[in-house]
């Protein structure tokens, strides 16, 4: 299920996710940032760290979920919204569903590995026992530009 127009607050939280994505660039990682929000408060933050952490699961979304779960002392993160600069991969989409995230907001689609819209539709699949509301394109141009600039400098 796709949510309607993005509330103004979505842009505020996406700007924080973009800040974290820039932290990833500074660390030499793919620029993806994520924040987990509950009742207007950020309870989890993350940016891509698989290279530095020597951990293939150290994606921005997973790190934000881990921090939020630790703060909540619960792996169920109901009534939360996850903001991420790039469409989550299949691994992250599965974790989002498992954690029972209420809503996912992302900026740019990932046409190669997207697990929410581009390649698969895990977050709101009728085959699973939980469906996440999905909003996409929030600050999408900025999120896309950051990715394009990063990969252009790598080539």
Helices and strands as residue ranges (DSSP letters): H 8-26, E 33-38, E 41-47, H 50-53, H 60-72, E 80-86, H 90-98, E 103-108, E 133-136, H 140-154
